Amino acid sequence: MRRSNKDRTEATRQTLMDHARELFVERGYSDTATPDIVAAAGVTRGALYHHFADKRDLFLAVVEREAARVAAEIAAAAGEAISARDALVRGIAAYFDAMAAPGRSRLLLLDGPAIMGLESGRSTDRDHAETSLRNGLEAYLRETGSDLAGLDPLTRVLSAAFDRAVLAIAAGESREAYEQAIIRLIDGLVTRPPR
């Protein structure tokens, strides 16, 4: 069966992103040249520039796709939860699982912010994993009758804690210890009625 032009175009775009991802992870953004990407992908430079304005645009697409995959894994895990807290706990484990994919922490936490800039990196995070975290926190605080004041800054602080934990785990520290620490932080958010 013949593929449509749209299917072939999307297949070429994904091939470029797949091979660029491999090279960005292996060599880093700065040491990856567009001729290397097109050679690895088996396409022409014209094909690359048909889909992406430049190497930075291709890198941003790779990072965006990685962030979307992380968010999808979190959503899938949290979707099986029996309570808002359970959804958060499952989301924590899913985030650490997702970020353990080879090269993902480098792309999303190290090279991504350096290449994209702080605001662009925050925007990507906000559109994906941070939104999942905010929604989960809000549901948990509502479920427990806790105060929702400061939810946005709280989400950003916890999101940063998640990212720092991923880097520590990648450096060989205990994943279980970081999971438990974040669960303790989240449980500590529940406000108790005064006695």
Protein Blocks (a to p, Z undefined) as FASTA:
>chain_A
ZZdfklmmmmmmmmmmmmmmmmmmmnojklpcfklmmmmnopafklmmmmpgblmlmmmm
mmmmmmmmmmmmmmmmmmmpcbfklmmmmmmmmmmmmmmpghklmmmmmmmmmmnomklm
mmmmmmmmmmmmmmmmmmmmmmnopafehklmmmmmmmmmmmmmmmmmmnopafklmmmm
mmmmmmmmpccddZZ
